[in-house]
């Protein structure tokens, strides 16, 4: 069945450093979504990528979707303490089944 | 005010008991999902439904059951067959019309077996 893998599992950075998390699917995806979960909270939708090779930016966050539509990345430039949380990618295939990666937990030292 | 509501927020269950977690949405979404999250872990799909009176098993459906009698409601029953039910349960819903299929999550239910 469809699997979505995400690395690294966690990353601890100094405030101001950059951060990247990577997502890989075992199958071709219709789209990829990214979510952020704050400690003790629930996942909140950040963005969706649909097209092969698509790149989208939200302020300091840059999202990419691979050419083969099987991988994606999230890059945060100059992290801030407000970026703390777990970032999940979620892949959706031709059905509406939404499979989440294992998440990358980001810790930021002030 | 539109949204997705899960209840209760905290639930305690004795071993051998079935419990039902509620999930209601007023977003007019067709698709609904149940996920399980263990401490420090990702979200694992239990069941999902794309339409009323139809649902599919996810990756960890054993020991769980669902129903989808109404578009707004997708309750999850954790049965006594689920050997390790203590976890954080998240319900989500989304539209089916692409490309706007982002999922909206409820606040979650923390289930503890005592």
Interface residues (C-beta under 8 A of the other chain):
Chain A: X1 X6 X30 X31 X33 X35 X42 X43 X44 X45 X48 X50 X88 X90 X92 X95 X96 X97 X98 X99 X100 X101 X102 X103 X105
Chain B: X31 X33 X35 X40 X41 X42 X43 X44 X45 X48 X50 X56 X58 X59 X90 X92 X94 X96 X98 X99 X100 X101 X102 X103 X104 X105 X106 X107 X108
